[in-house]
Amino acid sequence: MALPPDEELRTLVDPSFRALRRTEALQTSSLRFTLPLPEPWPHPRGAVFFAYGTALPMASRDGRLVFTAMDAALVSHPFAAVWVLRGAPPVTRLLSNELTLAGTQGIGPAGPQERELSSRSAEVLAELEARVAGGEELSDVARRFFAQWGRSNGVIARCLPDDQRAFLAWTASPLS
C-alpha cells in the first residue's frame, strides 16, 4: 500500500470542498487532512484520510473582519474520506454536503518532545505502510507520534469514526 502525496489527496477532494455549503464561521476555511489512520482497526487492510476545514476565528466589527482569537483555529467536522487499500486506487467518499463547525482548537507552541516526534513523520508514515502490509505492531515512536497527533488535534480526533478513535486511544495507552 502506497500512501498518496498531499497533492493527490487535494486533487481527489478539492472539487467537493469548493462546492460545500459552509456555516458562517467557516466561510474562509482551508482544506486540511488528518494523518493516514489504519482502516479498519485493529486489523487494518489499508489507511484512511479524513478531509476537514479550518479557519481563523474572525468576526465583523465596524464592517471589517477582525481576529477574535490569535492562538486558535475553528475546525469543521470531516466532510470526506479517502481510503487507500492494498492493491487498489484511492477511493473517495463525501460524508457531508456542508462544512459544519466541530469546535475551536487551541494552537500553542510545541515543546522539544513534540518537535522531535514531528520531525520523524516520514519515518512513522513509512512504518504505517509496512504495518498495514505486514500486520506488525507499531513501534513505540510511532505510537507516541500518533498519540501526540490525537492530543494536538483533539477536535477533529473526537469527530472520527469509532475505529480511528479506538486506534488513537490505543496509541495513547501505556506502552507494554
C-alpha positions, 0 to 999 in steps of 0.5 A, spaced: 500 500 500 502 506 497 500 512 501 498 518 496 502 525 496 498 531 499 497 533 492 493 527 490 489 527 496 487 535 494 486 533 487 481 527 489 477 532 494 478 539 492 472 539 487 467 537 493 470 542 498 469 548 493 462 546 492 460 545 500 455 549 503 459 552 509 456 555 516 458 562 517 464 561 521 467 557 516 466 561 510 474 562 509 476 555 511 482 551 508 482 544 506 486 540 511 487 532 512 488 528 518 494 523 518 493 516 514 489 512 520 489 504 519 482 502 516 479 498 519 482 497 526 485 493 529 486 489 523 487 494 518 487 492 510 489 499 508 489 507 511 484 512 511 484 520 510 479 524 513 478 531 509 476 537 514 476 545 514 479 550 518 479 557 519 481 563 523 476 565 528 474 572 525 468 576 526 465 583 523 466 589 527 465 596 524 464 592 517 471 589 517 473 582 519 477 582 525 481 576 529 477 574 535 482 569 537 490 569 535 492 562 538 486 558 535 483 555 529 475 553 528 475 546 525 469 543 521 467 536 522 470 531 516 466 532 510 470 526 506 474 520 506 479 517 502 481 510 503 487 507 500 487 499 500 492 494 498 492 493 491 487 498 489 486 506 487 484 511 492 477 511 493 473 517 495 467 518 499 463 525 501 460 524 508 457 531 508 454 536 503 456 542 508 462 544 512 459 544 519 463 547 525 466 541 530 469 546 535 475 551 536 482 548 537 487 551 541 494 552 537 500 553 542 507 552 541 510 545 541 515 543 546 522 539 544 518 532 545 513 534 540 518 537 535 522 531 535 516 526 534 514 531 528 520 531 525 520 523 524 513 523 520 516 520 514 519 515 518 512 513 522 508 514 515 513 509 512 512 504 518 504 505 517 505 502 510 509 496 512 504 495 518 498 495 514 502 490 509 505 486 514 500 486 520 506 488 525 505 492 531 507 499 531 513 501 534 513 505 540 515 512 536 510 511 532 505 510 537 507 516 541 507 520 534 500 518 533 498 519 540 501 526 540 497 527 533 490 525 537 492 530 543 494 536 538 488 535 534 483 533 539 477 536 535 477 533 529 480 526 533 473 526 537 469 527 530 472 520 527 469 514 526 469 509 532 475 505 529 480 511 528 478 513 535 479 506 538 486 506 534 488 513 537 486 511 544 490 505 543 496 509 541 495 513 547 495 507 552 501 505 556 506 502 552 507 494 554 
